[in-house]
Amino acid sequence: MPTPFLLVLGVVSLVGLGVLFLYGRRVATSWLRFRGTRVVVCPENRETVAVAVDAAHAAWTAPQGSAELRLSDCTRWPEKARCGQECLGQIEAAPEACRLQALLAEWYRARTCVYCGRAFPQIHWHDHKPALLAPTGTLVGWGDFRPEQVLDVLATHKPVCWGCHVLEQFRRDHPDLVTERPERTSLPPSMA
């Protein structure tokens, strides 16, 4: 039979673990929600800017109520580093809608590849990133643009899936290694 001391210690331990679990869950959820680059409109000059929320600060303040947001980076910094950070209202109102990767994924989801015509499945940003076809006919990747240029780029460029991007880039870099064959419209008589 357990002694009263062990019983109290067990109950206190369980309560402590429960509180730690709930606190840790709120911290992790808030950090995941506010990490990453966001695209917002600067209230001062009405131009598109890229910002980053201080996700660690938001995560640590989340268990006390709602997360306290502040910027850790902005494309207008360091010149405008002492701004009032009014753009945070856009992030608070729609944290996912202004996330750069979510914005791009939504744009690709509504389109098909300009080369193969296939729809875009879930995009894996760590590998197999889709690309773009510029109005000039050149293939470009997302590393060629600054985040604040995204909305302008989306208005002028066409989507290219990862497979076609690799294929077309190889075709352009090594034309001597590529053999173009006409597309077959029907099977030869021996195979019919």
C-alpha angles and dihedrals in degrees: 000000000000118000119242090250093057091045092053091045090052093049092047090049092051092048090048092050090049092051091045090050093050092045092047092048092053091047093050094044092050093047092051091047097052104035122104138044119308131198115219139156113256107235091212101057101009091235127133113260136177117233138176123213118222091250094183092055091046090050096050093047095046098082091059091061124290120005116266108229127210132156123254095185142009133179089236092059140134090028093051099027092128095058121132092250092230088158088077087081089069091053093046090050095049113006095172098039093062096043107116097226093047091050092051094044090053091049093050092044090061093052144055130228112277091222108039100019094228122143118246115255121204107318119235104207095189091062137001093034115183118240139207139245109224121217086252090061096251123130115238135181129217091256088070093068137061113237093246089060094059099099092050091047093050090054094055108028133072126228122256123188120231094252094052091043091057093043096047093044090053090047091052096042096044110026090157090063096051124085116199114212125188115252114257115234097185139014120264114257092253091059098042 
